[in-house]
């Protein structure tokens, strides 16, 4: 398994705004994906709730760290 990580230090209102925009875009993308491809599945609803929590937490500007981790299996996807 391959692992990639990006860490964003948030120490200004500009940084906080950028982190909020990133999380809003991710949430919107997952919401649209859930509607068009995985509508009604339990895992889609749970994933959307998790990202909704992240998005909502970023609404109030605060110092912190946003860490994005991508873990990739070495296998291929089935079509």
C-alpha positions in Angstrom: 0.0 0.0 0.0 1.3 3.4 -0.9 0.7 6.4 1.4 0.8 10.1 0.5 0.3 12.9 3.0 -0.1 16.7 2.7 -0.1 18.9 5.8 -1.4 22.4 5.8 -0.6 24.7 8.8 -3.3 27.1 9.5 -2.1 30.2 11.3 -4.0 33.1 9.7 -7.5 34.0 8.6 -6.4 33.6 5.0 -5.1 30.0 5.7 -8.4 29.2 7.6 -10.4 30.5 4.7 -8.4 28.4 2.2 -8.9 25.3 4.4 -12.6 26.0 4.6 -12.8 26.2 0.8 -10.9 23.0 0.4 -13.3 21.1 2.7 -16.4 22.7 1.1 -15.2 21.6 -2.3 -14.5 18.1 -1.1 -17.9 17.9 0.6 -19.7 19.2 -2.6 -17.9 16.7 -4.7 -18.7 13.8 -2.4 -22.4 14.9 -2.2 -22.7 15.0 -6.0 -21.0 11.6 -6.3 -23.3 10.2 -3.7 -26.4 11.5 -5.5 -25.4 10.3 -9.0 -23.6 7.0 -8.3 -24.1 5.7 -4.8 -27.5 7.1 -3.9 -29.2 5.4 -1.0 -26.3 3.3 0.1 -25.3 3.2 3.8 -21.6 3.8 3.1 -22.3 6.9 1.0 -24.5 8.4 3.7 -21.8 7.8 6.3 -19.1 9.2 4.2 -21.1 12.3 3.5 -21.8 12.8 7.2 -18.1 12.5 8.0 -17.2 15.2 5.5 -20.1 17.3 6.6 -18.6 17.3 10.1 -15.2 18.4 8.7 -16.8 21.1 6.6 -18.8 22.5 9.5 -15.8 22.5 11.8 -13.8 24.7 9.4 -16.5 27.4 9.3 -15.1 29.3 12.3 -11.6 30.6 11.5 -9.1 29.0 14.0 -5.5 28.0 14.0 -4.7 24.4 13.5 -3.5 21.8 11.0 -5.3 20.2 8.1 -3.8 16.8 7.2 -4.9 15.0 4.0 -3.8 11.4 3.8 -4.3 9.2 0.7 -3.6 5.5 1.0 -3.6 3.6 -2.2 -3.9 -0.2 -2.5 -1.4 -1.8 -4.9 -4.2 -3.7 -6.7 -6.3 -2.4 -9.6 -9.9 -1.4 -9.6 -12.6 -3.6 -11.1 -14.8 -2.0 -13.7 
